[in-house]
């Protein structure tokens, strides 16, 4: 993590965790960077900065991710494809790719798609909603102008496409 920044948000992997060990997870910082990390036996195994919001020095107040369901190319090659949503106080960004977090974020040398709702909050909240342990089907984002929510649909989207629809 960059000197002078602090952790603002964490997105844990829901699978493969116990009291002392985690799978890889994402961290949003106060300086607009996204890091990946892992904890093993209660200690940092690694911590790596993997993306920096070049057009926004705002904090990453919320970060969530979901795996696309295996289909077509993903089933044949056994690859993973992720959808990551990261929120600052005035924007949320959508990232699509894989099979690793490094590969996903490497595709985005320019700013990804985003929705902007300017407001006067210094902090926001982002949440995904799912039934039980299933795939997320909707999201909600607390913004200065109010609550922004929508549905998530996972299909054949690639980097630059959107997973969100029916938003208001």
N, C-alpha and C positions, 0 to 999 in steps of 0.2 A: 504494500500500500504506500502511496506517496506520502512523504513527510508533510505533516500539517493537515492531513485528511482524517476523517473518522468514519466509522461504519454508520450508515444511515438505514440500510435495509438488508435483509437476508432472505434468500429463497432456498430452503432446504429441500433435498431430495426426499420424497415421502417413503421410498423403499430403501432397504439395505442400511438401516441405521440402528444403533443401540445406544446405551448410555455413555459409551466411551469412544465410539467410532462412527464416522459419517461417510456417506458416499460424497462425490464431488457436489459442491453447492455454489451458488452465486451470491456475491456481496455487492451492494451499491454503496458508493462513498459520497462524502460531502463535497468532493471536488469534481463530481460528474464522471467518475470512472467505474467500470464494472470489473470485478476480480472473481477468479474461481479459487476455491479453497477445499481442503480436505483435512479432517481431523482423524488421527489414529491413536488409540490408547490414551485419549485425553490430551494429546499434544498436536500442535500444528504439524501436519505432514508436509503440506505446501500451501503457498499463497502466491498467486500470480495475477498481475494486472493484464486483462485481455481486451479491454476496449475503453476508449475515452471519448466522451461526447465532445467533439471538436467545435460544434456550433453553440454549445451551451455549457457554461461553467456552473450550472445549477446542480444541486445535490440529486442523487438518485434516491428518492424517498420511498419508492416501492419497486419491487422486482418480483416477477413470477415467471415460471416456465411450465410447459407441458410438452409431452412427447406426442408426435403425430402417431396415429394408429398405423401398424405395419400394413403396407399395401403395395402392389406392383413391384417396383424396383427395390423398395425397402425390404420386402419379404425375400426376394431372390438373393440379394446381397447381404442381408442381415444387418443393414445399416440403420442408424437412428436419425431421425429428423426432429429438431426441436422448434418450438415457438417460444420466444422470450418477449415479454412485455416489461418495459422499464418506464417508470413515471418520475418526472421532475415536478416542481410546483405548478408549472404551466403547460407541460406537454407529456404525452405518452408516446413511446416509440415501439415499433414492432420489428422483431428480428426473426428470420426463418432460415434454418440450415442445419448442418451437421456433417458428419456423424458425431463430432465432438464439439464442445463449446469453443475451443480454439478455432476449428474450421468454420463454425457458424459466424463468429465475429470477424474473422479474417476477410470475409466477403464484403464487409462494410467499410470501405475506405472513405466513403462519403456518408453523410447522415442518412439513416434509414427513414422509412415512412414514419410520419408522426402526425398526431392530432394536437392542435394547440387551443387552449382555452385560457387566455390571460386572466389573471386574478390577483388578489392581494394576499394570498396565503403564502407563508414561508415554507410550508410543509404540506404534503398531501398523503393520502392513503390509497393503496391499490390492492384489490383482492380478487382471486379467482374462486368460483363456486362450482362444486361438484357433488354428485350424490355418492355418499360413502367413499369408496376408494377409486371410483371411476374417473374418467377423463373430465377435465373442466369443461363446462358448457356455457358459462357466462362470466362476466367481469363487472366490477364496479370501481369507479375512480372518484374520490372526493376532491373537488377542485374549488377554486375561489368562487366561480359563478354557481356552483352547486354540485349535485351528484350526476355523474355521467356513467351510463351503464350500457351494456350490449351483450350480444351472444357471440359465441366462438364456434366456428365450424372448421373442421380439419379435413382437407382433401388433398388436391394435387398442388397446393400453393408452393411457391419457391421464393427465394430472396427477392424483396421488392413487392411482393403480393401482400394482401391483408387476410387475416383470419377473422377479423371482427365484422359483425353485421347487426342489423336491427338495433342500432345504438340511439340513445337519446339523453 
